[in-house]
Amino acid sequence: MASSLPESIPETHPAVVIVAARAPLEILNQQTEAPGAGEVLVHVEWTSSTPLDLHQADGGLLVKPPQVMGSSFGGTVAAVGPIDPANPDSHNPKLQVGDKVFGFAFRNAREKSHQTYSTTSTYLCSRLPANLTLEQAVAVPANLVTAFHTITADLELPLPWPVQEPSKESRNAPILLWGAASSVGDYALQVLHHWGYENVLAVASGRHHERLKALGAKATFDYNDSNVVEQILSFAGTISDAEPRIPYILDCIGSLESTLRPLTKIAEPGAKVAVMLPVINVHATKDTPPEYEMDVSKSLPDEWREGVKVMGTRTHFYLRNEVFKELLQSEIVPTLLEKGIIQPNKIRIVEGKTLLERAENALSLLRDQAPSGEKLVWRVADENE
């Protein structure tokens, strides 16, 4: 059961698509789909880029061309789906035409974000808090959702809503974030701190340490130090006499050499290690295609100690958690932002004269590994569209 499109909305709209791995991106016209019950049509004004965009465009990861790109959207509700008489609860009266919203949607072409109109479920939308712009908000949902999912599903640490105090045992257990200045790491640190986890250890370039401490890191370590592994284990031993010294490890980068290899020396029997997928064996460059591994058990299998549990995190599975499905984006995310509990990533606006040029420029910056402690944000629909 779907509504019809208002006359002011075009029947088709431009979308950025992948036509082949490492081929130039293209613009294709997509059908604008009217929202069904429990859905909204969003006029997408802003989006943000994630490493997955590069993995798909350069590596063809999980791509069936021509594939519409993008997962984070910020824009204006252009149409609201009808009430289904058989299921009146599917209608979300909180969202109305004209509302500013942002969110993380990824399941099919109709709800991807690198296009000027997106049709998606209301539970994947957050209403824009008054204290943020769309440009700021669009830097949040994909990576904040990833942080929530990884902490709860992979590390199996509780994040109850409304917030309740964790058990003393959980609150005191050391948690290591390698790549803490990345978008996922930044949000994971903020979430863990707010939920009362006191011993979060952050690994990042030294230039980010001041911010990470301000966000709640117990201690910070620079991955550029030749003895960083020894520093981390030594410090962990001063705050915990349990084994393993660091029971929870989150690899926010997933690089075979830069992150997984040192973590094999840190993770002791009994530790849980969650790794962002895909594992990057070879990073994409202008001249070199990337190499990925989706099965983390095949990454350095002879170097992990027996008893270490290594898992590849899959953010798109977060909807299996019924509480998070209904509340994470519709209530939890906007509440945390409105109250200033979660600070959005620093943003970097990617310029370009056209939608296609902005999309290509964002990919080039990802390919060059240019972003550091910031999120790439760019305009989708021009203001006069």
N, C-alpha and C positions, 0 to 999 in steps of 0.2 A: 504494500500500500504506500504509494508515494504521492506527493503533491505535484502540482504543475509549476513550472518556472514562472516567476513574475515577468511581465513584458520587458522590464528594464534590464533583465539579465540575458546575455547572449547565449545562443544555443550551443556554441562552441567557444573554446578559449585556448590560448597558447600554453604549451607545457614543454619543459626541458626534458629531453629523453636521451637515453643511451642507446645507440644503434649497434655498437660493437665495442669490444674491449679496446681501449686506447685510441678509438676513433674520435674525431671531433664531436662534441655534443650537437644535437639538432633541436629545432623547435617544431613540434607537431601540434596540430589542432586536435583537441580532445572534446568529446561530448560533455556538455555541462549537465550533470545529473541532478534532478530534483530530489530533495531529501525525503526519505520515508519516515515512518514512525520512529521516534527516538533519535532522529538525525537532524543535522543542520547543514546548510550550504554556507560555506565561508568564502568571502572575497579575500584572497590571500594577498597581503600587502608586504609582509616581511618573512624571511626564512633565515635559518642558520645552517652552516655546513658542519658535517661530522666526518670523522675518518672513514665511516662506511661509504660515504659518497665517493671517496677516492678508491676504496677497495672495489666498488662496483664499476666505476668508470674505467679504471686502469686495469683491474684484475678480473673483471667480469664475474665477481663473486655473487652467486645467487641471483644472476640476472638472466631474464628472458627478453631479449630485445624485440621491438623497441620498448624500453621500460622507462616510465616516468620516475623522476628522481625526487628525493627529499622526504623528510619526516617531521620536521619542526615547522609549525606555521604560526603566524600572527596576523590577524585581520579582523574583518567585520562580518557579523552574521547577516547574510543576505536573504535567507529564507529558513523557515522552521518547518519541520515535517508535521504531518497531521496527527491527531490523536487516533489511535487504533481502538475502536470500540471494544474489541476482544481483549485488549491489554492496555487499559488507560494509564497504567503506571509507566509505560514506555515513553510517555510525553514528559519532557523536562521543562516545567514552566519557568525555571530560573533563567533560561536563555530566550531572548527575544530578538527580533530583527533590529539591527542597529547596534547590538552589543559588541564591544571589543573583546575578542577572545584570543587565546593562544593554546597550543597543545602539541602533542606528539602522536602522530598517526602513521601507519606503515603497512597495513594489511593488503591493500590493493591499489590499483592505479587511481581510482576515483578519489581516494583520500590522501594521496601524496601531496607534498607541499611546494614543489618547484613548478607550480602552475597557478594560474590566476584565480581558479575556483576549485575548492575542495569540498567534497561531500563526505561527512563522517559522523560517527556516533557522538551524542552529547556527552557521554562519559569520558571521551577523549579530549574534551575542551575544558579550559579554565577561563573564568571571567577575569579580565585584566584588572588588577588592583589599581586604585587611584594613585599609588605612589610609584608606579612604573610606566614607562613608555612601551609600546609594542616592540621597539628595537631591543630594549633591555630584556623584556619577557621572553622573546623568542629564543634567547640564548639559554634558557633554563630547561625546558621539559624533557628533551631526549636524555640528557645526561643526569638530571636529577632522578628521573624514573629509573635509569640504569643503576644509580647508586642505591636506591631503595630496594630494587629487585636483587641486586648482588648481595647486599648485606643480609637480607632475609632468606633468600632462596639458596644461595651458595655457601655463605658463611654461617647461616642458620642462627643469626643473632636477632633478638626480638626488637621490633619497632612498633609497639602498640599505639593505636590511635583511639581516643585521645592519648597524649603522651603520659606514660606511667613510668615510675622509677624502675630501671632494670634491677635484677638481683645483684647483690654485692659482688658475687663471683664474676658475673658477666661484665659489670661496670669496671672492674679492676684489671681484667685480662688485657694484655698488650695486643694491639691491632696495628699492623704495619700497612701503610699505604705507599706503594712504590709508584711514583708518577703523581704525587699529591697535588702538583700545580696544574695538572690536566683538568679538563672540565669535570670528568667523572670524579677524580680525586678531590677536587675542590669541594664538590657537593657532598661526597661521602664524608669528608672531614666535618663539614657543617652539620650534617644529619647526626653523625655519631656523637658529636659534642652536645647537641641539643637533647639527645636522648640519654645523656648522662654517662657516656663511656669516657673514662678519664685518662686512659693510657693509649692514646692514638699517636703513633710514631709516623712522621711524614718524611718521605724521601723525594727530593726535588733539587733543582739547581739552587745554589745559594742565594741568588737574587730574589727568590720567592719566599725565603724563610721567614721574613718579618710578617708577611701577610698570613702565612700558614700558622704561625704562633698566635696571631691575633684571632684566628678562626678557631683555635682550641687545640692545636697540636701540643702534646706533652713535650716532644723533642723533635728536632729536625736534623736531617742528614743530607749531605751533598753527594749525589751519585758520581760526581767527578773525582771524589777522593779515592785514592788507590786502596785504602783500607776501610772503605765504607762498611763492608760486611762485618768486619771485626768490631767497628764502632757500634753498629746496631745491636749485635749480640751481646756485647759487653754492657751496653746501657740497659737492654731488656733484663739482663740478669740482676740489675740493681733494683728493679721494681717488681720482679716476680721470681719466686723461688720454685715455681711449678715447672713441669716439663710437658710440652715443649716451652721454651722461653717465650716464643711468640706463637700463640696458637692460631691466630687469624691473620692471613696475609691477602691483600688485594693488589693485584698487578693491574694498574689502570692503563697500561700501554700495550702489553702483549707482544713485545719484541723478543725474538729468540735469543739474541746475543746481549742486548742492552738490559733486559729485565729478567727474563726467565733464568738465564745462566747464573747471575748472582743470587737469585732467589733459591736455586738448588742448594746453595751453601748456607742459606739462612733457615730454610724450612727443616725442622726436626720432626722425628716420628710423632704422629698425633696431630700435626698441624694441618689446617685447611688452607688451601691456596686457590683463590678464584682469579682467573685470567681472562682479560678482555679478548674476545674472539673477533677476527681470526688472529692466530699467532702469525706475526710478520716475520717470515724467514728472510726475505729480501724486500726492502722498501722501494716503492715506485719512485723513479726519477724521470726526467724528461727523456733520457736515452735508454732506461732499463725498465723492463716490465717487472711487476712485483711477483713475489712467490708467497703463498699463504698456506696455512695448515688449519683446518677446522677441527681436527681431532687432537686435543691437547695431550692425550696419552702418547702420541707419537713424537712429542717435542721433548728431546733430551731424556728419553725413558731410562737410560742407564745412569743418570746423574741424580735423580731424585732418590732420597733415602726411603727405605721400606717403611711403610706406615704413614707416609705423607699423602694426603688426599688432594689431588690436583683436579680442578674442575674448570671447564670453559663456560663463561657466563653468556647467557643468551637473553638479552633484554626483551626480545619480542615474546618471550614466554610469560611475561609478568601478568598478562591477562588471565592466566590460570589461577591466580590468587583472587578469589571473588571479592574480598574486601578492597584490595588495590584496584581491581577492575572498576568498581563502582565509585570509589572515593578518592583514589590517588590524584587523578588529574582534576576531577570536578570539585574537590573540597580540600584535600590535604595540601597540594602544591600552592594554590592561590592563598590559602590561609597562612602558610609559612612565609610567603612573600609579602603579604599585606602587613603582617606583624613585624617584618624586618628580621625574622629569625634566619631566613636564608637570604644571602646576598647574591644577586646574579653575578655571573662571570663578567669580567671586564670585556667589553666588546670592541671589535674592530670592523668598521663599516667597509665593505668591499664595493668599490665604485665600478661603473661601466655604463655605457650609453644605452645598452639594450639588455633585456632579460638574458639573452644568450651570452652576451659579453660578461655580465656579472657572474653568471654561473661558471663560465670558463676561468675567469680570474680567481674565483674562490678555489677551484680545483688546483690551479697553478700554485697558489699559496700553500695548500695542503701538501702538494707534491714536493715543494721546496722545504717542507717542515718549518715554515715561517712562523706560524702562531706559537706563542709561548706565554702561558698564563692569560690567554684571551680567547674569545670565541669569534669566529668569522660570521658576520651578519650582513645580509644584503636584501635589497628591495626586489620584490617579485612584480606585483602590479604597479605600474607608474601611477602617480597621483591623479592623472586625468583619465585613467581607465575605469 
